[in-house]
Amino acid sequence: MTHDPTHDRVFGQVPDGRDVRLLTIGADPGPVVEVLTLGATVHRLVVTCGDGERRNVVLGHPDAEERLTSGDYIGGTIGRYANRIAGGHFTLDGRDVEVRTHDRGNSLHGGPEGFDVRLWDVASHDADELVLSLVSPDGDQGFPGTVSARVRYRVEKDTVRVTMEATTDAPTVVNLTNHAYFDLDGEGAGTIDGHELLVEADELTPVDATGIPLGGHVPVDGTPFDFRSPKPIGSALRTEHPQVVEARGIDHNYVVRGTGLRRAAKLASPRTRTTVELWSDQPGLQVYTGNFLDGTRRSTSGGRYRQGDGVALEPQLFPDSPNRPEWPSATLRPGETYAAHLEWRFGTTA
């Protein structure tokens, strides 16, 4: 394990005095990723843009305190259960399970003290790869079973690969994702309205006023949610569609076509001529346009984040899957290994 101070430094402390470390992988001219042990968080991600400039293309917080108190999950590894569980209730093997709630009566992203605000251990770290680990005890946020989680970040050429794994000693539910917000114009450059988005999905999951699926999937055809061909994100956000109005933008699960590792989405900035393709092996993709960024949280560049300052593309199982037996199962049992893979493949436009 390297202790090169240029690639491993103290970022701050958590309230009990333990250090938060900032670990760097990658090298110019390829992606350089800064990861915090707090939340296994992608803090900065610097790439060479299509106009030749090096830019940080993800949102982040300036210090550990801001990261702990922010409710926006910026850059964090999300667990035990990404997205929402209705009412914080589900049944597992005939047993009623109640987990902590904090989002309009629902459990969101693992509860009020999810994986994104935990201090992860460093399992290994070299120039191009970082592995972080976390043990979540039985009963953590109400979830059964002791879960051991690992996240691997690896840089290869113009790609950042993220692998998330988990095992358990008792039946439980697991759904992990990364919550990076992208702005390919550069962090702090303002709204992503002009970014062009493509999503490889013909259907999405409509939700109620609290973000819980109404049941089933609906076609995107003829709706502002149709990104089967690239179009500016802003064109969808300022429509009268009730799902857009209720969510204050897009905060919806798309049903990604196909199975296995495949392209789920592509984001492009005409301004910097920069692209990122999201590849994933998960059935769903939550697209979130930063609807609740309200200017209260500080940015890495010294500003404040406001609505639409970044877009999160979160590959995952469908929301509320523990209560939807007809959807891909989130159940993890002893002897099994949960695994989810995503890739950010950076490129440029002509």
Secondary structure by P-SEA (a helix, b strand, c coil): ccccccccccccccccbbbbbbbbbbccccbbbbbbcccccccbbbbbcccccccccbbbbccaaaaaacccccccccccccccccccccccccbbbbbbbccccccccccccccccbbbbbccccccbbbbbbbbcccccccccbbbbbbbbbbcccbbbbbbbbcccccbbbbbbbbbbbccccccccccccbbbbbcccbbbbbccccccccbbbbcccccccccccccaaaaaacccaaaaaacccccccccccccccccbbbbbccccbbbbbbbcccbbbbbcccccccccccccccccccccccccccccccccccccccccccccccbbbbbbbbbcccccc
